[in-house]
Amino acid sequence: MAVSSIPARSEDPTARPARAPRRPRGEGQWALGHREPLNPNERIKKDDDPLNVRARIENIYAHSGFASIDPQDLRGRFRWWGLYTQRKAGIDGGRTAVLEPHELEDEFFMLRVRIDGGQLSLAQLRVIADISREFARDTADITDRQNIQYHWIRVEDMPEIWRRLESVGLQTTEACGDCPRIVLGSPVAGVARDELLDPTPAIDEIVARYVGDKQFSNLPRKFKTSISWLVDTPYESNDIALLGVDHPEHGPGFDLWVGGGLSTNPMLAQRLGVWVPLAEIPDVWAGVVGIFRDYGYRRLRNRARLKFLVADWGVERFREVLEKEYLGRTLLDGPAPELPAKPIDHVGVHEQADGRHYVGAAPVVGRVSGGQLAQLADVVEAHGSDRVRLTPYQKLLVLDVPSERTESLVDALRGIGLEARPSAWRRGTMACTGIEYCKLAIVETKARGEELVARLEQRLRDFDADISIHINGCPNACARTQVADIGLKGQLVVGPDGRQVEGFQVHLGGGLGMAQGQTAGFGRKLRGLKTTAEELPEYVERLARRYLAGRSAGETFANWVIRVDEEELR
């Protein structure tokens, strides 16, 4: 008789029974039946659709003032109408993560105006300028999402601000919040010589059909979109991106990417490998947003972006769900887009498809004012144009300029502080809002950026390479720090005297796939590589000089960073 090798079962009466396998914790995915809110943000959205708060702003808060605002509206639903409370002046970065929201916030608001595709008429530009001067203490920053961002806004003024914006076709609807944010688009859509298909009609249809529609007003987190024929938007950092591509059989259409996003867990968007005709873009876009709404993770806010779902599913499953559950049809396979020989930023004088020209100009780190925009409107009108465009790089363009008026326009723009032939430093430097107004920020950004540009222009005026410098006041990467040549993440660092001071963690050699030969990546983060804000200009100058001295022929800054020893980068 064979003897079993299986050990005898314990007869110990004190032994605990084996536990059943633990079921995986739900992620709050609606499509799987998890509808109960799992955090306070989800509860706020379930209690009342955030879009409803506008009626309370107009009928109650604008009359009763800041003190009358319900906290859930103030710190939650107001965002769906572009409103964030701004930081109270005088609170240093060391207290950002310590104080309660009501201790950090002032009784004024930051307000974002949606400018989908970056497209502005002269009448719209004048209204933006007038609102800035009358209601926002002359503030009007150009953001890297093609928004205009005001500060010092009072709730009492919002009904009149909305009336003026909407009278010229502008809105603040869903400029913030867990909803579809502004749609990025090429600032030269419809006029570019290399554009085969203008996606503006698709952008317009998406905005008309879905922005402000309650079917998409409760997403797990924000949802960012980029639609452009040209490779001139940061497409790989968006939740959804459509890039122009010429199909060998079906002609011009768009290549679909999903799952991009930066912040503390950066991920690049991935190609689905499909070809989308222009007419189908709005439906495909709505399908992707629907997947995010229904399958997105709602339990933890730090995992609630679409990029986490795409990373877990993979593009094959994502495409299958999109086709079978949301579109009801199979999408055509398509080729990858062709990248341009060099990155496109549109600064300078360029010929349009119709023979006229557009002129791209750079403020410093996106900082402009209402007065400056009013002057811009006068300059634009005097040069026979009615169209201005904002870029995702904090620049602006004037379209439809007769060839004989371009030099006059360049001079006139320079006269109001907008440079169409900027230094490499002014051209390549961006900055987020920073501690001046943002409750999340730890350090100053705009003023530091202006100081940095001025110092480098003085010391390295003839610098002949393109280096992007992105300055962020906290880890959230609103200025896309991880995909810059020099990315600066604001934090407190130890200064020469041993005390904590404002400074930056340094990321080097990041970038997106914006041109041939470029490989997208998040840059090199060297252990302990930090700089105080005071030492920042000296550090960047030293780094730039080493690059100039050590680069090989045609070598980009990003490639040089990868090649050299760490000591060269410190």
Secondary structure, DSSP 4 states (H G I P E B T S, - for coil): -PPP-SPPPP--TTPPPPPPPPPPPP---GGGT--S--SHHHHHHHHS-GGGHHHHIIIIIHHH-GGGS-HHHHTTGGGGGTEEEEEPTT--GGGTTTS-HHHHEEEEEEEEEB-GGGEEEHHHHHHHHHHHHHHSTTB-EEPTTS-EEEEEE-GGGHHHHHHHHHHTT-B-TTSSSSSEEEEEE-TTTTT-TT-SS--HHHHHHHHHHHTT-GGGS--SS-EEEEEESSS-S-GGGSSEEEEEEEETTTEEEEEEEE--B-TTS-B--EEEEEEE-GGGHHHHHHHHHHHHHHHS--S-GGG-SHHHHHHHH-HHHHHHHIIIIIISSPPEE-PPPPPPSS-----EEEE-TTS-EEEEEB-BTTB-BHHHHHHHHHHHHHTT--EEEE-TTS-EEEEEE-GGGHHHHHHHHHHTT-BSS--HHHHHEEE---TTT-TT-SS--HHHHHHHHHHHHHHSTT--S---EEEESSTT-TT-GGGSSEEEEEEEEE-TTSSEEEEEEEEES-B-S-STT---B--B--TT-EEETTTHHHHHHHHHHHHHHHPPTT--HHHHHHHS-GGGG-
